Amino acid sequence: MPYLLLAGACLFFSIQFIFPKLFQRRTDGTVHAATWSNLMNGIAMFAIFFAINGFTLAFSRSSVLFAVVYSLSSIVCTVASLIGMTVTSVAAITFYTLLGGVVLPFFYGVAVLGEKPSVWRWTGAALLVAALLIPFVLDNISAKKNKSQADSGDIPGDRKTPSKLKIILCAAGVFVTNGLISIVTTAAMREPDAVSDRDFLLIATLIRIACSLAMLAFFWIRNKTRTPLPTDTRTGLPAGGKVMLLLFFFCFCYALLNGAGNLCSLNCAKQMDASLQYPVISAACIIFSAVIGFLIFREKPSKGSLIGIAVSVVGIILFIF
């Protein structure tokens, strides 16, 4: 049974990344559009988890303070993720998002919580840090080689390439914020007046909704437009009723899959060691997201990305020991 729950968590967490990509493709990939994604995701998440929690909600002072940091990190992570998907692949964004959730909590545990990892885990952490750099180094070498060939006339030289700075900023954004989300969750659950994990997520979701509404109001006032709706890429106009329903459907599917994945993970945690569960989920999501990106969105990973993924999977597996 625990392995069935583990498989379910891996599957749900992997498939969920399809829907942010669909949202990004239908909107213009701006901070404004990403804010709408944050709002819709928040509404869907709250509806699902509020029902799962029995329509109850508990508060505490520390939980609210930590939830503010959690929700702000979540907003930045979503914005960086959706903008990142306009310049790189789903697999790449998922890769940096998940590694942030493994690497930063590891060093937090060592530096702040006084944890003493095994040699295997230190080796795994070193491989993960290397995996972060491998795609940039190898892809940069490949880009220089292609440029040299283009200059010599061996290949066409007018192909548009994504901004390296934009890719780096988005990768750093999802890496840091997802890592911070994991750290804040751990810290919040260790407080004397800590509420349950579901109550904490609900509080953070409410704050996320409020922040998203405030951001949309700011955009509306600043731009002085009649509508604050996101832009539909197919028409170049503000999204109409049917398009908004479609966008909400994407967000609801993401929230539903995320909720199902969390339920499987929480129940699995009651029967399986965390040292086995979380590395397996992270490794499976990195691999499956690359496969999904290739099969559904025809995103062909670069040589650097493939090597980085392989190294990261080995590093994550070492965390089991």
Secondary structure, DSSP 8 states (H G I E B T S, - for coil): -HHHHHHHHHHHHHHTTHHHHHHHHHS--SHHHHHHHHHHHHHHHHHHHHHHTTS-----HHHHHHHHHHHHHHHHHHHHHHHHTTTS-HHHHHHHHHHHHHHHHHHHHHHTS-----HHHHHHHHHHHHHHHHHHHHHHHHHHHHHHHHHHTSS-S------HHHHHHHHHHHHHHHHHHHHHHHHHHTSTT---HHHHHHHHHHHHHHHHHHHHHHHHHHHT-S----B-TTTSSB--HHHHHHHHHHHHHHHHHHHHHHHHHHHHHTTS-HHHHHHHHHHHHHHHHHHHHHHHH-----HHHHHHHHHHHHHHHHTT-
